Amino acid sequence: MILSFRDEYFFLSNFYPVEIKLDGIVYPNAETAFQAQKTLDVEERRKFSMLKNPVQAKRLGRKVKLRDDWEEVKLDIMTKIVSQKFLQHPHLIEMLLQTGDEELVEGNKWGDRFWGVCKGKGENHLGKILMKIRDAYKSI
């Protein structure tokens, strides 16, 4: 079981510095791309593309006018972004496949129990998305 997306597994993190092109905009990492999708305003999204630091993107993501359907679409959006991360950077696919059949758990200390697991509790949606993508590449 991989319990943290740090060190040798940092490439699994949305904070990993690898560009992602989405809807004609290039973002410096998956977190920035994800936070930008919280708004439907293209100019607001472009502001995210200028942020190299994913922590800054998270902060800005809390300030944008949240799209009305956010709760309904956020899982699909995250799946799309993480899929694009690997599709656009094939060397990451190999690294993902090298995790074998290990359970991928986005363990954290900042209390995220939706995307990850904190203090043994959480839904681990990011880990589940990564494992789903890994399984898809295994079958190719």
DSSP file (Angstrom, degrees, kcal/mol; ACC not computed):
  #  RESIDUE AA STRUCTURE BP1 BP2  ACC     N-H-->O    O-->H-N    N-H-->O    O-->H-N    TCO  KAPPA ALPHA  PHI   PSI    X-CA   Y-CA   Z-CA
    1    1 A M              0   0    0      0, 0.0     2,-0.7     0, 0.0   103,-0.2   0.000 360.0 360.0 360.0 133.0    0.0    0.0    0.0
    2    2 A I  B     -a  104   0A   0    101,-3.0   103,-3.0     1,-0.1   105,-0.1  -0.900 360.0-179.6-100.9 114.7    1.3    3.5   -0.9
    3    3 A L        +     0   0    0     -2,-0.7   104,-0.6   101,-0.2     2,-0.3   0.406  59.4  33.9-100.5   0.7    0.1    5.8    1.8
    4    4 A S        -     0   0    0    102,-0.2     2,-0.8     2,-0.1    -1,-0.1  -0.982  62.6-137.2-157.9 141.9    1.5    9.1    0.6
    5    5 A F  S    S+     0   0    0    102,-0.4     2,-0.2    -2,-0.3     8,-0.2  -0.434  72.5 103.9 -98.5  58.4    2.1   10.9   -2.7
    6    6 A R  S >  S+     0   0    0     -2,-0.8     3,-2.6     6,-0.1    -2,-0.1  -0.761  70.4   4.4-127.5 173.9    5.5   12.3   -1.6
    7    7 A D  G >  S+     0   0    0      1,-0.3     3,-1.9    -2,-0.2     4,-0.2  -0.233 136.6   5.5  51.9-123.3    9.1   11.4   -2.3
    8    8 A E  G 3  S+     0   0    0      1,-0.3    -1,-0.3     2,-0.1     3,-0.3   0.685 139.9  48.2 -66.6 -15.2    9.4    8.7   -4.9
    9    9 A Y  G X  S+     0   0    0     -3,-2.6     3,-1.9     1,-0.2     4,-0.4   0.194  74.7 109.9-107.4  14.9    5.6    8.8   -5.3
   10   10 A F  G X   +     0   0    0     -3,-1.9     3,-1.7     1,-0.3     6,-0.3   0.799  65.1  72.8 -60.0 -28.7    5.3   12.6   -5.7
   11   11 A F  G 3  S+     0   0    0      1,-0.3    -1,-0.3    -3,-0.3    -2,-0.1   0.717  90.4  60.2 -60.3 -19.6    4.5   12.1   -9.4
   12   12 A L  G <  S+     0   0    0     -3,-1.9    -1,-0.3    -8,-0.1    -2,-0.2   0.700  87.8  95.6 -78.4 -20.7    1.0   10.9   -8.2
   13   13 A S  S X  S-     0   0    0     -3,-1.7     3,-1.2    -4,-0.4    17,-0.2  -0.378  78.3-133.1 -72.8 146.7    0.3   14.2   -6.5
   14   14 A N  T 3  S+     0   0    0      1,-0.2    17,-2.4    16,-0.1    16,-0.4   0.626 107.8  64.8 -70.3 -12.5   -1.7   16.9   -8.2
   15   15 A F  T 3  S+     0   0    0     15,-0.2    -1,-0.2    -5,-0.1    -4,-0.1   0.544  71.9 121.7 -85.1  -8.4    1.1   19.3   -7.0
   16   16 A Y  S <  S-     0   0    0     -3,-1.2     2,-1.8    -6,-0.3    14,-0.5  -0.352  74.0-116.9 -58.8 128.8    3.7   17.5   -9.2
   17   17 A P        +     0   0    0      0, 0.0     2,-0.4     0, 0.0    12,-0.2  -0.481  67.4 125.4 -77.3  84.6    5.1   20.1  -11.6
   18   18 A V        -     0   0    0     -2,-1.8    12,-0.1    10,-0.4     9,-0.1  -0.983  60.5-114.3-141.2 127.6    4.1   18.9  -15.0
   19   19 A E        -     0   0    0     -2,-0.4     2,-0.4    10,-0.1    11,-0.1  -0.265  27.1-165.3 -65.4 144.2    2.2   21.0  -17.5
   20   20 A I  E     -B   27   0B   0      7,-2.5     7,-3.0     9,-0.2     2,-0.6  -0.991   8.7-150.7-132.4 124.3   -1.3   20.0  -18.4
   21   21 A K  E     +B   26   0B   0     -2,-0.4     2,-0.4     5,-0.2     5,-0.2  -0.834  24.0 169.0 -95.6 127.3   -3.2   21.5  -21.4
   22   22 A L  E >   -B   25   0B   0      3,-2.9     3,-1.8    -2,-0.6    -2,-0.1  -0.974  65.1 -15.5-143.0 122.5   -6.9   21.6  -21.0
   23   23 A D  T 3  S-     0   0    0     -2,-0.4     3,-0.1     1,-0.3    -1,-0.1   0.865 128.5 -50.9  52.2  41.1   -9.4   23.4  -23.2
   24   24 A G  T 3  S+     0   0    0      1,-0.2     2,-0.4     0, 0.0    -1,-0.3   0.469 117.7 106.7  81.5   1.9   -6.7   25.4  -24.9
   25   25 A I  E <   -B   22   0B   0     -3,-1.8    -3,-2.9     8,-0.0     2,-0.6  -0.941  61.0-141.9-116.0 136.2   -5.0   26.6  -21.6
   26   26 A V  E     -B   21   0B   0     -2,-0.4    -5,-0.2    -5,-0.2    -7,-0.1  -0.867  18.3-167.9 -99.9 122.8   -1.7   25.3  -20.3
   27   27 A Y  E     -B   20   0B   0     -7,-3.0    -7,-2.5    -2,-0.6    22,-0.1  -0.806  25.9-130.1-107.3 149.2   -1.6   24.9  -16.5
   28   28 A P  S    S-     0   0    0      0, 0.0   -10,-0.4     0, 0.0     2,-0.3   0.627  85.8  -2.2 -76.5 -11.8    1.7   24.2  -14.6
   29   29 A N  S  > S-     0   0    0    -12,-0.2     4,-1.8    -9,-0.2    -9,-0.2  -0.975  76.9 -97.2-166.6 169.0    0.2   21.3  -12.6
   30   30 A A  H  > S+     0   0    0    -14,-0.5     4,-2.7   -16,-0.4     5,-0.2   0.858 117.6  57.1 -66.2 -36.2   -3.0   19.2  -12.1
   31   31 A E  H  > S+     0   0    0    -17,-2.4     4,-2.8     2,-0.2    -1,-0.2   0.919 107.5  47.6 -61.9 -43.6   -4.0   21.1   -9.0
   32   32 A T  H  > S+     0   0    0    -18,-0.3     4,-2.0     2,-0.2    -1,-0.2   0.911 112.6  49.4 -64.1 -42.9   -3.9   24.5  -10.8
   33   33 A A  H  X S+     0   0    0     -4,-1.8     4,-1.0     2,-0.2    -2,-0.2   0.912 112.8  48.1 -61.6 -43.1   -6.0   23.0  -13.7
   34   34 A F  H >< S+     0   0    0     -4,-2.7     3,-0.8     1,-0.2     4,-0.3   0.940 110.4  49.3 -65.0 -48.0   -8.5   21.5  -11.3
   35   35 A Q  H >< S+     0   0    0     -4,-2.8     3,-1.5     1,-0.2    -1,-0.2   0.870 106.6  58.0 -60.1 -36.2   -8.9   24.7   -9.3
   36   36 A A  H >< S+     0   0    0     -4,-2.0     3,-1.4     1,-0.3    -1,-0.2   0.810  95.4  64.4 -63.6 -29.7   -9.4   26.7  -12.5
   37   37 A Q  T << S+     0   0    0     -4,-1.0    -1,-0.3    -3,-0.8    -2,-0.2   0.571  79.4  82.7 -74.0  -6.8  -12.4   24.5  -13.4
   38   38 A K  T <  S+     0   0    0     -3,-1.5    29,-2.9    -4,-0.3     2,-0.3   0.716  93.6  52.1 -67.3 -19.4  -14.3   25.8  -10.4
   39   39 A T    <   -     0   0    0     -3,-1.4    27,-0.1    27,-0.2    25,-0.0  -0.868  66.5-152.6-116.9 151.7  -15.3   28.8  -12.5
   40   40 A L        +     0   0    0     25,-0.3     2,-0.7    -2,-0.3    -1,-0.1   0.481  68.8 107.1 -95.0  -5.6  -16.8   28.9  -16.0
   41   41 A D     >  -     0   0    0     24,-0.2     4,-2.1     1,-0.2     3,-0.2  -0.652  59.4-156.8 -78.3 112.6  -15.2   32.3  -16.7
   42   42 A V  H  > S+     0   0    0     -2,-0.7     4,-2.1     1,-0.2    -1,-0.2   0.858  92.2  54.1 -61.4 -37.8  -12.4   31.7  -19.2
   43   43 A E  H  > S+     0   0    0      1,-0.2     4,-1.2     2,-0.2    -1,-0.2   0.888 108.3  49.8 -65.9 -37.6  -10.5   34.8  -18.1
   44   44 A E  H  > S+     0   0    0     -3,-0.2     4,-1.0     1,-0.2     3,-0.4   0.908 109.0  53.0 -63.8 -41.7  -10.6   33.7  -14.5
   45   45 A R  H >X S+     0   0    0     -4,-2.1     4,-1.2     1,-0.2     3,-0.6   0.888 103.1  57.3 -60.4 -40.0   -9.2   30.3  -15.6
   46   46 A R  H 3X S+     0   0    0     -4,-2.1     4,-0.6     1,-0.2    -1,-0.2   0.837  97.8  61.6 -62.4 -32.3   -6.4   32.0  -17.4
   47   47 A K  H >< S+     0   0    0     -4,-1.2     3,-0.9    -3,-0.4     4,-0.3   0.876 100.7  54.3 -60.7 -36.7   -5.3   33.6  -14.2
   48   48 A F  H X< S+     0   0    0     -4,-1.0     3,-1.8    -3,-0.6    -1,-0.2   0.861  97.6  63.6 -64.8 -35.6   -4.7   30.1  -12.7
   49   49 A S  H 3< S+     0   0    0     -4,-1.2    -1,-0.2     1,-0.3    -2,-0.2   0.720  98.0  56.9 -64.4 -18.9   -2.4   29.2  -15.6
   50   50 A M  T << S+     0   0    0     -3,-0.9     2,-0.7    -4,-0.6    -1,-0.3   0.572  86.4  93.8 -86.4 -10.3    0.0   31.9  -14.5
   51   51 A L    <   -     0   0    0     -3,-1.8   -19,-0.1    -4,-0.3     6,-0.0  -0.753  46.7-180.0 -90.5 115.2    0.3   30.4  -11.0
   52   52 A K        +     0   0    0     -2,-0.7    -1,-0.2   -25,-0.1   -20,-0.1   0.797  67.0  75.8 -79.7 -29.8    3.3   28.1  -10.6
   53   53 A N     >  -     0   0    0      1,-0.1     4,-1.5   -21,-0.0     3,-0.5  -0.744  68.2-155.7 -90.4 117.5    2.6   27.3   -7.0
   54   54 A P  H  > S+     0   0    0      0, 0.0     4,-2.2     0, 0.0    -1,-0.1   0.769  94.0  61.4 -63.4 -25.2   -0.4   24.9   -6.5
   55   55 A V  H  > S+     0   0    0      2,-0.2     4,-2.0     1,-0.2     5,-0.1   0.909 103.5  49.7 -66.4 -40.6   -1.0   26.3   -3.0
   56   56 A Q  H  > S+     0   0    0     -3,-0.5     4,-2.6     1,-0.2    -1,-0.2   0.888 108.9  53.3 -62.7 -38.3   -1.6   29.7   -4.5
   57   57 A A  H  X S+     0   0    0     -4,-1.5     4,-2.6     2,-0.2    -2,-0.2   0.906 106.5  51.7 -63.7 -41.9   -4.0   28.0   -6.9
   58   58 A K  H  X S+     0   0    0     -4,-2.2     4,-0.9     2,-0.2    -1,-0.2   0.915 110.7  49.0 -60.9 -42.0   -5.9   26.4   -4.0
   59   59 A R  H >< S+     0   0    0     -4,-2.0     3,-0.9     1,-0.2     4,-0.4   0.934 112.7  46.2 -63.0 -46.3   -6.3   29.8   -2.4
   60   60 A L  H >X S+     0   0    0     -4,-2.6     3,-1.7     1,-0.2     4,-1.0   0.866 105.1  62.5 -64.9 -35.3   -7.5   31.5   -5.6
   61   61 A G  H 3< S+     0   0    0     -4,-2.6    -1,-0.2     1,-0.3    -2,-0.2   0.751  98.8  55.7 -61.3 -24.4   -9.9   28.5   -6.1
   62   62 A R  T << S+     0   0    0     -4,-0.9    -1,-0.3    -3,-0.9    -2,-0.2   0.601 109.0  48.4 -80.8 -11.7  -11.6   29.5   -2.8
   63   63 A K  T <4 S+     0   0    0     -3,-1.7    -2,-0.2    -4,-0.4    -1,-0.2   0.599  87.9  96.9-106.3 -14.4  -12.2   33.0   -4.1
   64   64 A V  S  < S-     0   0    0     -4,-1.0     2,-0.9     1,-0.1   -28,-0.0  -0.313  90.3 -92.7 -75.5 160.3  -13.7   32.5   -7.6
   65   65 A K        -     0   0    0      1,-0.1   -25,-0.3    -2,-0.0   -24,-0.2  -0.641  50.9-129.4 -71.7 110.2  -17.4   32.5   -8.3
   66   66 A L        -     0   0    0     -2,-0.9   -27,-0.2   -27,-0.1   -28,-0.1  -0.410  19.9-112.5 -68.0 130.6  -18.1   28.7   -7.9
   67   67 A R    >   -     0   0    0    -29,-2.9     3,-1.6    -2,-0.2     4,-0.2  -0.331  24.2-120.4 -61.7 145.6  -20.0   27.2  -10.8
   68   68 A D  T 3  S+     0   0    0      1,-0.3     3,-0.3     2,-0.1    -1,-0.1   0.786 110.0  46.8 -61.3 -31.1  -23.5   26.1   -9.9
   69   69 A D  T >> S+     0   0    0      1,-0.2     4,-1.7     2,-0.1     3,-0.9   0.222  75.6 118.8 -97.0  15.0  -22.9   22.4  -10.8
   70   70 A W  H <> S+     0   0    0     -3,-1.6     4,-2.2     1,-0.3     3,-0.4   0.878  73.1  49.7 -53.1 -48.7  -19.5   22.1   -9.1
   71   71 A E  H 34 S+     0   0    0     -3,-0.3     4,-0.3     1,-0.2    -1,-0.3   0.824 113.7  47.8 -62.5 -30.0  -20.5   19.3   -6.6
   72   72 A E  H <4 S+     0   0    0     -3,-0.9     4,-0.2     1,-0.1    -1,-0.2   0.784 121.8  32.4 -80.0 -27.6  -22.0   17.3   -9.5
   73   73 A V  H  X S+     0   0    0     -4,-1.7     4,-2.6    -3,-0.4     5,-0.2   0.573  88.6  92.5-108.5 -10.1  -19.1   17.6  -11.8
   74   74 A K  H  X S+     0   0    0     -4,-2.2     4,-2.4    -5,-0.2     5,-0.2   0.845  87.7  50.0 -61.7 -35.7  -15.9   17.8   -9.7
   75   75 A L  H  > S+     0   0    0     -4,-0.3     4,-2.3     2,-0.2    -1,-0.2   0.929 113.3  46.0 -66.7 -43.9  -15.2   14.0   -9.7
   76   76 A D  H  > S+     0   0    0     -4,-0.2     4,-2.3     2,-0.2    -2,-0.2   0.896 113.0  50.8 -64.8 -39.1  -15.5   13.9  -13.5
   77   77 A I  H  X S+     0   0    0     -4,-2.6     4,-2.6     2,-0.2    -2,-0.2   0.927 110.4  48.4 -64.8 -44.5  -13.4   16.9  -13.9
   78   78 A M  H  X S+     0   0    0     -4,-2.4     4,-2.8    -5,-0.2     5,-0.3   0.917 111.0  51.3 -62.0 -41.8  -10.7   15.5  -11.6
   79   79 A T  H  X S+     0   0    0     -4,-2.3     4,-2.3     1,-0.2    -1,-0.2   0.920 110.8  48.6 -60.2 -44.1  -10.8   12.2  -13.5
   80   80 A K  H  X S+     0   0    0     -4,-2.3     4,-2.3     2,-0.2    -2,-0.2   0.922 113.6  46.4 -61.7 -45.3  -10.3   14.2  -16.8
   81   81 A I  H  X S+     0   0    0     -4,-2.6     4,-2.2     2,-0.2    -2,-0.2   0.933 114.1  45.9 -66.6 -46.5   -7.4   16.2  -15.5
   82   82 A V  H  X S+     0   0    0     -4,-2.8     4,-1.6     1,-0.2    -1,-0.2   0.889 112.8  51.8 -65.3 -38.0   -5.6   13.3  -14.0
   83   83 A S  H  X S+     0   0    0     -4,-2.3     4,-2.6    -5,-0.3    -1,-0.2   0.923 109.9  49.1 -61.7 -43.8   -6.1   11.3  -17.2
   84   84 A Q  H  X S+     0   0    0     -4,-2.3     4,-2.9     1,-0.2     5,-0.2   0.865 103.6  61.1 -64.1 -36.4   -4.7   14.1  -19.2
   85   85 A K  H  X S+     0   0    0     -4,-2.2     4,-0.6     1,-0.2    -1,-0.2   0.927 113.2  36.0 -55.1 -46.5   -1.7   14.3  -16.9
   86   86 A F  H  < S+     0   0    0     -4,-1.6     7,-0.4     2,-0.2     3,-0.3   0.874 116.4  52.9 -78.2 -37.8   -0.7   10.8  -17.8
   87   87 A L  H  < S+     0   0    0     -4,-2.6    -2,-0.2     1,-0.2    -1,-0.2   0.893 112.8  44.7 -63.5 -40.0   -1.8   10.9  -21.5
   88   88 A Q  H  < S+     0   0    0     -4,-2.9    -1,-0.2     1,-0.2    -2,-0.2   0.618 119.9  42.0 -81.1 -12.9    0.2   14.1  -22.1
   89   89 A H    >X  -     0   0    0     -4,-0.6     3,-2.3    -3,-0.3     4,-0.6  -0.673  66.2-178.8-135.1  79.2    3.3   12.7  -20.3
   90   90 A P  H >> S+     0   0    0      0, 0.0     4,-1.4     0, 0.0     3,-0.6   0.739  77.8  67.9 -54.9 -28.0    3.8    9.0  -21.2
   91   91 A H  H 3> S+     0   0    0      1,-0.2     4,-1.4     2,-0.2     5,-0.1   0.813  96.4  57.0 -63.4 -25.9    6.8    8.6  -18.9
   92   92 A L  H <> S+     0   0    0     -3,-2.3     4,-2.6    -6,-0.2    -1,-0.2   0.799  97.8  61.0 -73.2 -28.0    4.4    9.1  -16.0
   93   93 A I  H <X S+     0   0    0     -3,-0.6     4,-2.8    -4,-0.6     5,-0.2   0.936 103.9  49.4 -61.8 -45.3    2.4    6.1  -17.3
   94   94 A E  H  X S+     0   0    0     -4,-1.4     4,-1.6     1,-0.2    -1,-0.2   0.908 111.2  49.1 -60.1 -42.0    5.4    3.9  -16.8
   95   95 A M  H  < S+     0   0    0     -4,-1.4     4,-0.4     2,-0.2    -1,-0.2   0.904 111.4  49.6 -64.7 -40.5    5.9    5.2  -13.3
   96   96 A L  H >< S+     0   0    0     -4,-2.6     3,-1.6     1,-0.2    -2,-0.2   0.920 109.3  51.5 -63.4 -43.9    2.3    4.6  -12.5
   97   97 A L  H >< S+     0   0    0     -4,-2.8     3,-1.8     1,-0.3    -1,-0.2   0.815  99.1  65.7 -63.7 -29.7    2.4    1.0  -13.9
   98   98 A Q  T 3< S+     0   0    0     -4,-1.6    -1,-0.3     1,-0.3    -2,-0.2   0.631  83.8  74.4 -68.6 -12.1    5.5    0.4  -11.7
   99   99 A T  T X  S-     0   0    0     -3,-1.6     3,-2.0    -4,-0.4    -1,-0.3   0.545  86.0-167.2 -76.2  -4.3    3.2    0.8   -8.6
  100  100 A G  T <   -     0   0    0     -3,-1.8    -1,-0.2     1,-0.3    -2,-0.0  -0.304  57.7 -27.5  62.4-129.1    1.9   -2.6   -9.5
  101  101 A D  T 3  S+     0   0    0     -3,-0.1    -1,-0.3    -2,-0.1     3,-0.1   0.160  94.8 139.4-106.8  15.9   -1.3   -3.6   -7.7
  102  102 A E    <   -     0   0    0     -3,-2.0     2,-0.3     1,-0.1    -3,-0.1  -0.312  60.6-112.8 -61.0 140.8   -0.5   -1.4   -4.6
  103  103 A E        -     0   0    0      1,-0.0  -101,-3.0     2,-0.0     2,-0.7  -0.626  30.0-140.2 -71.6 132.3   -3.5    0.5   -3.2
  104  104 A L  B     -a    2   0A   0     -2,-0.3     2,-0.5    23,-0.2    27,-0.2  -0.869  23.5-179.3-102.1 116.1   -2.9    4.2   -3.8
  105  105 A V        -     0   0    0   -103,-3.0     2,-2.1    -2,-0.7    11,-0.1  -0.962  26.2-144.6-121.2 122.0   -3.9    6.3   -0.8
  106  106 A E        -     0   0    0     -2,-0.5    11,-1.9     9,-0.3  -102,-0.2  -0.546  31.0-171.3 -83.9  75.9   -3.6   10.1   -0.8
  107  107 A G  B     +c  117   0C   0     -2,-2.1  -102,-0.4  -104,-0.6     2,-0.3  -0.455  10.6 168.7 -70.3 139.3   -2.7   10.3    2.9
  108  108 A N        -     0   0    0      9,-2.4    11,-0.5    -2,-0.2     3,-0.1  -0.963  42.1-147.6-149.9 164.7   -2.6   13.8    4.3
  109  109 A K  S    S+     0   0    0     -2,-0.3     9,-0.1     9,-0.1    -1,-0.1   0.353  86.2  80.1-111.6   0.5   -2.4   15.8    7.5
  110  110 A W  S    S-     0   0    0      2,-0.1    -1,-0.1     1,-0.0     8,-0.1   0.317 108.1-103.9 -97.7   9.2   -4.4   18.8    6.3
  111  111 A G        +     0   0    0      1,-0.2     2,-1.0    -3,-0.1     7,-0.1   0.621  63.5 153.6  88.8  13.5   -7.8   17.2    6.8
  112  112 A D        +     0   0    0      1,-0.2     4,-0.3     5,-0.1    -1,-0.2  -0.665   3.4 160.4 -80.9 105.1   -8.8   16.3    3.2
  113  113 A R        +     0   0    0     -2,-1.0    10,-3.1     4,-0.1    11,-0.2   0.329  67.1  58.3-106.7   4.9  -11.2   13.3    3.6
  114  114 A F  S    S+     0   0    0      8,-0.2    11,-2.1     9,-0.2    12,-0.1   0.873 119.5  22.5 -94.2 -57.8  -12.8   13.6    0.2
  115  115 A W  S    S+     0   0    0      9,-0.2    11,-1.8    10,-0.2    12,-0.8   0.740 136.7   3.0 -80.5 -23.6   -9.8   13.4   -2.1
  116  116 A G  S    S-     0   0    0     -4,-0.3     8,-1.7     8,-0.2     2,-0.4  -0.466  81.0 -85.2-138.0-153.2   -7.6   11.6    0.4
  117  117 A V  B     -c  107   0C   0    -11,-1.9    -9,-2.4     5,-0.2     2,-0.4  -0.999  29.7-174.4-134.0 131.2   -7.4   10.0    3.8
  118  118 A C  B >  S-D  121   0D   0      3,-3.0     3,-1.7    -2,-0.4    -9,-0.1  -0.995  74.4  -9.3-129.3 127.9   -6.5   11.8    7.0
  119  119 A K  T 3  S-     0   0    0    -11,-0.5    -1,-0.1    -2,-0.4     3,-0.1   0.870 131.2 -53.1  52.7  40.7   -6.0   10.1   10.4
  120  120 A G  T 3  S+     0   0    0      1,-0.2     2,-0.4    -3,-0.1    -1,-0.3   0.469 120.0  99.6  81.2   1.8   -7.3    6.8    8.9
  121  121 A K  B <   +D  118   0D   0     -3,-1.7    -3,-3.0     2,-0.0     2,-0.2  -0.963  42.8  93.3-126.2 139.0  -10.5    8.3    7.5
  122  122 A G        -     0   0    0     -2,-0.4    -8,-0.2    -5,-0.3    -5,-0.2  -0.773  66.1-109.6 157.0 161.4  -11.5    9.4    4.1
  123  123 A E        -     0   0    0    -10,-3.1    -9,-0.2    -7,-0.3    -6,-0.2   0.675  39.8-150.8 -86.8 -20.2  -13.0    8.6    0.7
  124  124 A N     >  +     0   0    0     -8,-1.7     4,-2.3   -11,-0.2    -9,-0.2   0.857  30.9 163.2  55.1  43.0   -9.7    8.7   -1.2
  125  125 A H  H  > S+     0   0    0    -11,-2.1     4,-2.3     1,-0.2   -10,-0.2   0.870  72.1  52.8 -62.6 -36.8  -11.2    9.7   -4.5
  126  126 A L  H  > S+     0   0    0    -11,-1.8     4,-2.4     2,-0.2    -1,-0.2   0.935 110.1  48.1 -64.4 -43.9   -7.8   10.8   -5.9
  127  127 A G  H  > S+     0   0    0    -12,-0.8     4,-2.3     1,-0.2   -23,-0.2   0.897 111.6  50.5 -60.8 -40.5   -6.3    7.4   -5.1
  128  128 A K  H  X S+     0   0    0     -4,-2.3     4,-2.1     2,-0.2    -1,-0.2   0.890 109.4  50.8 -65.7 -39.7   -9.3    5.7   -6.7
  129  129 A I  H  X S+     0   0    0     -4,-2.3     4,-2.4     2,-0.2    -2,-0.2   0.934 110.7  49.1 -62.8 -45.9   -9.0    7.8   -9.8
  130  130 A L  H  X S+     0   0    0     -4,-2.4     4,-2.6     1,-0.2    -2,-0.2   0.904 111.4  48.6 -61.0 -42.3   -5.3    6.9  -10.1
  131  131 A M  H  X S+     0   0    0     -4,-2.3     4,-2.5     2,-0.2    -1,-0.2   0.873 110.4  51.7 -67.0 -35.9   -5.9    3.2   -9.6
  132  132 A K  H  X S+     0   0    0     -4,-2.1     4,-1.9     2,-0.2    -2,-0.2   0.916 111.8  46.3 -64.9 -43.5   -8.7    3.3  -12.3
  133  133 A I  H  X S+     0   0    0     -4,-2.4     4,-2.1     2,-0.2    -2,-0.2   0.919 111.8  51.6 -64.3 -43.5   -6.3    5.0  -14.7
  134  134 A R  H  X S+     0   0    0     -4,-2.6     4,-2.0     1,-0.2    -2,-0.2   0.929 109.0  50.5 -58.4 -46.2   -3.6    2.5  -13.9
  135  135 A D  H  X S+     0   0    0     -4,-2.5     4,-1.3     1,-0.2    -1,-0.2   0.881 107.9  53.5 -61.1 -37.9   -6.0   -0.4  -14.5
  136  136 A A  H  < S+     0   0    0     -4,-1.9     3,-0.3     1,-0.2    -1,-0.2   0.911 110.2  46.7 -64.1 -41.5   -6.9    1.0  -17.9
  137  137 A Y  H >< S+     0   0    0     -4,-2.1     3,-1.1     1,-0.2    -1,-0.2   0.812 105.6  60.3 -71.1 -29.1   -3.3    1.2  -18.9
  138  138 A K  H 3< S+     0   0    0     -4,-2.0    -1,-0.2     1,-0.2    -2,-0.2   0.848 102.3  53.3 -64.4 -32.5   -2.6   -2.3  -17.7
  139  139 A S  T 3<        0   0    0     -4,-1.3    -1,-0.2    -3,-0.3    -2,-0.2   0.455 360.0 360.0 -85.4   0.8   -5.2   -3.6  -20.2
  140  140 A I    <         0   0    0     -3,-1.1    -1,-0.2    -4,-0.2    -2,-0.1   0.457 360.0 360.0 -87.8 360.0   -3.6   -1.9  -23.2
